[in-house]
Amino acid sequence: MPRPAGTRPLALSALADLVGDPVQGDPGTAVRGVTLASPEVRPGDLYAALPGARTHGARFAADAAARGAVAVLTDPGGRDQAAATGLPVCVVDDPRGVLGAVAARVYGEPARRLPVVGITGTNGKTTTSYLVEAGLAAAGRATGLIGTVQSRTRGRDGREAALPSVRTTPEAPVLHALLAGMLESGVDTVVMEVSSHALVQGRVGGVPFAAAGFTNLSQDHLDFHGDLESYFRAKALLFDGRAAREVVVVDDEHGRRLARELGGRAVTVSAEGTLLDGRPADWTATGVAAAPDGGSAFTLTGPGGTWPARVRLPGRFNVTNAVLAVALLDAVGVPVAAALEGVAGTVVPGRMEPVDAGQPFTAVVDYAHTPDAVATALDALRGATRGRLITVLGCGGDRDPGKRPAMGAAAATRSDHLVVTDDNPRSEDPAAVRAAVLAGVPADRRHVVEEVGDRRAAIARAVALAGPGDTVLIAGKGHETGQEVAGTVTPFDDRTVLREEIAALPSTAGAAPR
């Protein structure tokens, strides 16, 4: 991961209010960077040796020292192994809890010089972040984007630099290095997705957000959080006072609950006519109608007036994402006209992304990987489909197994034909993951469901079934360009494979085989 070029050395003693004095070594030791992965250590780094689920980072302190680390931050459990390196060692009870503030200080507090917009929620984070980025660009701002698909900068001249993302929200040292690098490159506003994992693990520590947005909440990540209440409380951490402005979609029960908890601080958003305690939301969408480009036209109403608006992305849920984006843009000083200009022209990788290879049916790739997202995507496509709705769906392995039957039920009850296949099985038995999805299919819908384990073959099957007026949805992986099976990632892009399988049809000018 690139580091900022202009980081000034910082004496370890300048971190004493965060990590205390070192238990050994020179407090004047100069620190130039921070990392918690020993293979990524650069000379001058502070190595954060954190306790993990399987092992302790202090086991790798000697390796970090050999690579040029100049000090170690750890907890009491890692003290002895860290001290054995002979480096200065700072010991705190919760090193992860202070790591964000430490990284921020080492990299010059970049988030205090850059307005940062944070977006959390189960579904819609990526789409909303891209819409916000587009609105910022339309207003003439140089932008930074950090999220599930990529981290990228876009200058006022439109030139881009991008890196694929490893996770939705980077670890704190990577995040603050990214922000510092963006600041150096001339970026003046950043929008980022903030995951529940990141909030619980303190990855966004040291980031004072200019604005924070909440999309929605439904079942996901319960393998990590344990239950829906804990998941909600994790998301709510973004609204604990760390953001100057707080914007909440109130079209689900969790959004309404969060808005009530925030009281008068919350700016509210609704595309469903939701009343919160008898009052309409601050930002609303009404008169939603299908647009010729497959998106939606609607009337936007906000504190400053009413405007005609459009969004290219299909589905009512993307109207909600668009209104949230405009409200967040307004919160950081972007004129509504510029916000709407950006929103109107934006498409998002792997989010209701159409694939057109000349076929007589509609083909769409979407990242839907929760029960609610699957239902929402299919409901949106049903309204725009004259013929049959054919879905390819899998669930990821090593992730929240409780949602698999619910995803199967959501897809089977809304599809005319469902092909259950593999997503990213990871370390799990692919057949067992598919079986869990199939277990959720209602008895009266089993006749429309088939199982095809190989994902390419499943996509080919859906394409072969499709005829004029039909819609094929490939759900689950969206923008991803690889498939992980038994620890090995092989190249696989749903969009590319879908295009190839359409091209392989006997003819894309006539009806496909049914």
N, C-alpha and C positions, 0 to 999 in steps of 0.2 A: 504494500500500500504506500503510495507516495507520501512524503513528509513535506511540511512547509520548509522553504529554503532559508527563511530569515529568523529561525528560532534563536533567541539569545540565551546563552548559558544562565542557569538559575541555581544559586547556591541551595543546597539541601536545607539549610537553616531557614530559607524563605518559605518552606513548607511546614515549619514546626507547628504552626497553629492548627494544621490539619492532621499531621501524623506524629507530632511530638519530636523530641530530640532523638537522634540515632542512639541505639543502645551500644554501638561500637562505631569506630571510625570517625572521620573528619566531617563535622557539620558544614564545612565550607566546600565540600565536594560539589563540582559543577555538573548539573543535570541538563541534558539537551533534548531529551525525549522520554516517552513512557511507552511501555508495552507489557502485555501479560502473556505473550507467547515467546518462549525462549528462542525458537528459530528465527523470529523477526527482530531480535535485539540488534541495535546498531550501537556503535561506540558512543558512550555518553548517556546511555539510557538508564532510567530507573526501571528496574524489573519488578513488576507486581506479581508476587508469588501467592496466588489465591487458593483456598481450599476448593476442591472440586467434588463432583459426584463419585468419581472413581479413584482419584489420586489427588495429591497436594502439589501445587505449583512449585513449592520449595524443593521438591525432588529434582527440579531442573535448574536450580539456582546456579550450580557449578557450570552448567552449559551456558547459561546467560552470562556469567562472569567471563567465561572463555571467549564469548562473542563481543565483549566490550562493555557490558553493563557496569555501571559505576556505583550502584546502590540497589538495595532490595527493600521493598515494602511487603510486609507479610503480617500474619496473625500469630498468636502465641503458639499455635500448632506447628508453624513453619519456622519458628525462631532459630532453633538449633541448626537445621540444615542450611538456612540462609547465613547464619553467623560463620559456618564452616568455610564459606567462600573468602572470608577476610574483608569483605566489602562493608561499608556502612549499612546498617540494617535499622529500619524503622518498623516498630511493632505496634499495631492497633488491633482492637478486638474485631472490627469489621472493616477490613481493608477495601472490600468492594464498595462499601458505603461511602468511602471518601475518595475513591479512585477518580470519579468524574471531576470533582473539585481540584484534585491534584493535577490531572491532565490539563484541565482548563488553565490553571496557573502556569504550568510549564510552557504551554503553547501560547501564552499571552492573552488569555481570556477573549478568544475570538468572538464568542457568542454575545459578549457585551458590546461589541462594535458592529455586529451584524444583526438586523432584525431576523428572527427565526420563527417561522410558522410551523407548529406541530399538529399533526392529525392522528387521532387514534380512533378505535372502533373495530368491530369484527370484519365488516365488509365495507368497501368503498374508499379505503385509505389511499390506495394507489391512484385510482381515478381522480379523486378529489385533489391529490397533490399535483397531478399533471395539469388539472384545470387551473389550480392556483398558479402554477409556474407559467402557464400560458397567459393568464391575466397580468402577471407581473411583467412579462416580456412585452405585452401590448402597451403597457404603461411606460415602457422605455427603461425598465430595470434590468440590470445584469443579475442573473439568477443562479442559484445553486439548488440542486435537487438531491435528496438522499432518501432511498426507499427500497422496496422489494425488488424492483427490476434493475435499478442501477443508481449510481451516484454520478452526477454530471454537473458541469457548469455551462452556462450559455451567456455569452457576452452580448452587449448591446448591438454588435454587428452581426449577431446570429451564429457566430462560430461556437462550436461545441467541443467539449472534451468529456469523455465518459469512461466509467469503469463498471463492469458487472458487479452486482451486489452478492455477498455471501449470505447475509441475513437482512431482515427488514430494517432494523436499527443496529448500527455497528456498536461494538464494545466502546466504552468511554474513551480509551486512548486513541482509537482509530477515528472516532467521531470528532474529537477536538483537533486532531491533526488535519482531518478533512476540512473542518470549518476554517482553520488557520490558513490552509492552502487556498481555499476559496476566497478568503479575504485578500490574500496576496495577489490572486489572479484578477481582482477587480470586481468580484461579486458584491452586490449591495443588499441582497435579500435572499434568504434560504427557506425552502419549504421541505419538511421531512416527515416521513411516517414514523410514528412512535408505537412500538408494539407493547403488549402487556408484559411480555418477558423483560423488555428493556426497562420498563417502569419499576418492576419488582426488583430487578438486579442492579438498579442504579446507573444504567448506561447513559442516561441523559442528565446525570448529576452535573452541575456546573453550567447548565444551559438555562438562562432566563428567557423564556419564550415571549415574543412580542404578541403572539396570538396562539390559542389552542382550539382545535375543533374536535367534536365528537360526532361520529357518523351513526352508529347503531351498536347493538350488542345482541348476539345470539350464540348458540352452543359452538364452542371451539376451544382447543387447548386445555380441556379439563383434565387431561393427563398431567399437566403441569400445575394448574391452579386448584384442582380437586373438586370444586363445585362452582356453579354459576355465580353465586354471591362473591366468592373470592375473586373470580374473574372480573366481575363488575368493579370491585374495590380496587383491583389493580389498574383498570382503565381510568378510574376516578383520580388516581394519583397525579395525572397530568393537570388536574384542576384543583390542586391543593394550594394555590396561591403563587405558583412559579410562573404563571402566564399573566401578562398585563391585560389581555382581553380574552374572554372565554365564550365560545360559540358552540351551541348544542342543538342538534336535530332532535325534535321532540315527537317524532312520529312513531317511536316505540316506547314501551313502558320504562326501559332503562334510561332513555334520553330524558323522559319527563321526570323521572326520579332524580337524575343528576341535576337538571335545571332547578328543581325545587330545592335541592341541597345547596346550590350556589346562590339561590335567592336572586336579588336584584343584580348580581354581577353577571348573570348569563344573558347573552344575546341569543335569542331562540330562532329556529329555522323549521319550517314545515312545508312540504309539498302535498300534504294530504288534508289540509284544512283543519289540522289539529288545534284544539283550544287547550291552553294550559291554565287551569283554574279559571275558566270562563273567558280568557283573553286570547286573541289570535297571536300567532308568533310574530316576532319582529320582522322576519323576512319570509315571504310566502310565494308559492307558485300556484297560479290558477289558470283555468282555460287551457289545460294541457291537451295538445293535439298532435297526431302523427305528422311529421314533416316529410317532404318528398325524398330527402336523403336518408331516410330510415331513422332519423333522430326525432326530436320533439320540438315543437314551438309552444311557448307559454307566456303568460304575463307575470312578470316579477314585480312584487311590491315590497318596498323596504322603507326605512325611516325617512328617506329623502324623496320618495316619489314612486312612480310606477313606470315600467319600461317593457317594451316587447323584447322577448329573449328567445334564443335557440340553443340547442345542444345537439351535436352530431351523433352522440352515442344513443343507442336505442334503449327503451325501457323507462318506466316511471322512476325507478330508483336512480337513474342517472340525472333526471331532473332534480331530485333531492341533492345529489352530489354537486350539481351545478349551482344550486342556490346556496349550499354551504360554502362552496368556493368563493362565490361573490361576497358573502358575508365576511369571510376571512380576509379577502382582499380589501374590503372596505375598512376592516379593523386595522390594517396596516397602511391606510392612506391612499389606496388605489381608487381612482374615480370609477364609478359604476359603469360608465360607458366603455372604458378600457377593459374592465373586468369582463363585461359581456362580449366584447370583441374577441378576447382570448378564448373564452369558454366556447363560443360558437364554432370555432374552427379546429377544435382539438380531438384527436383520436389517441387512444391509450393502448400500448402493446399488450396483447393477450386479454384485453377486457372488452368483451362483446365485439371482438375484432372480426370483421367480415373477410372471407377469403373468396375471391372471385377469379376463377380460372375458365370462365366462359360457360359454366354449367347452367342448366335450366332450373336450378334450385338454389336456395340460400344456404350458405355454409358459414358457420360462426365458431370462433374459438374463444373460450372464456375461462378465467381462473377459478370459477365457482368451486369451492372446496369445503363448504359448510352446508348443512341442510337448508338454512335460510337462503344462502346465495344460489344454490341449485334451484330452489323453488322460485326465487325472484327472477332469475335468468329465463327459466322456462315460461313463466307467466308472461314475461315481456315478449318473448318470441311467439307465443301462442297468438297474441293479438295481432301479429303481423304475418301470420302464416295462413295461406289459403288451403294448403294440403296437410300432409302429415308432419308431425314433429318427431324427429329421430335423434336419439341422444346416445352419446358414448360417454361412459362415466366410470371412473375408478376412484379409490381412496388411498391416501398415502399410508405407508407402513410406519411403525414407530411413532405414531401421532394419534392422540385422542381416539381410541377404538370405539368409544361410546357413540360417536356421531355416524358411524358407518351404516347401521341399519336405517337411521333417519334419513341419510342421504339417498339410500336405495328407495325408500318409500317416497321421498319427494320427487325423485326422477320417474319412478314407475307410474305414479298417479298422474303425472303431467305429460308423459310422452306417449306417442302412438306406438313407438318401438324403442326399446332400451337395450343397448349392448353394454354389459358390465365387463370391464377389462381391468388391466393393471395400470396404476398411476406410478408412484415411486414406492415399490414394496420395501425398499431399504433392507433391513436385516430380517424382516418377517417372511413367512411362507406366502407367496403371492396368492395361492389358492385359498388360504385361510382368510386373507383380507377380502377377496372376492366373495367368499361364502358369507362373511359378516354383512356385506352390502346386500347380497341376495336375501339374507334372512329378514330384511326389512320390507321386502316386496309383499304387498297384500295378496291374499290368495286369489282374489278376482282380477289381479293384474299380471299374474305369472305367465299368462299366455303371450304377453307382449314383450317378454324379457328373454334374452339369451346371454350366454357367457362365452366370451372369446378372450382368452388370457393375453395373447400377444396384442399389444396396443396398435401396431400398424395394421394387423389383420382386422382388428375391431373397427378401425377407421375405414378400411377398405370395405368392410361389410356394410357400414352405414352409408357410404357413398353409393355402393351397388344397389341398395334399397331405395335410394332417393329418386324421385321423379319430379316433373315440372310442378312448381308451386309448393314443394316440400321445403322443410328447413332441417338441416343437420347441425346439431350442437355438439362440439367436442369440449367436454368440461373437465376442469380439474388442474391442468398444468399451465394454461395460459401462455405467458411469455417465456416459460422455461425452455432451455435448449438442451437439456440432458435428462436421462432417466436413470435413477439409482436403483440397482438390483444387487443385493448381496455385497454391498460395499463398493461396487464398481459403477461409475457413471459413464454411460455411453451417450453419444450425441443423439438427441431426439427432440425435434421441434414440431409440436402439433400442427402449426401453420404450414410448415414445409411438407410434412407427410400428407396432410390433407390436400394440398395443392398437387402433390405427386400422384395421389390416388385418384383425384378427379381427372388429371391428365391421362391416366391409364385406362379410363373408360373407353369402350369401343367408339363412342362419339360423345362429345360434350355439347353437340348442337341439338341432339334429339333427346328423347326420354331415356333416362338411365334404367338399367334392369331393375325390376321390382321383385 
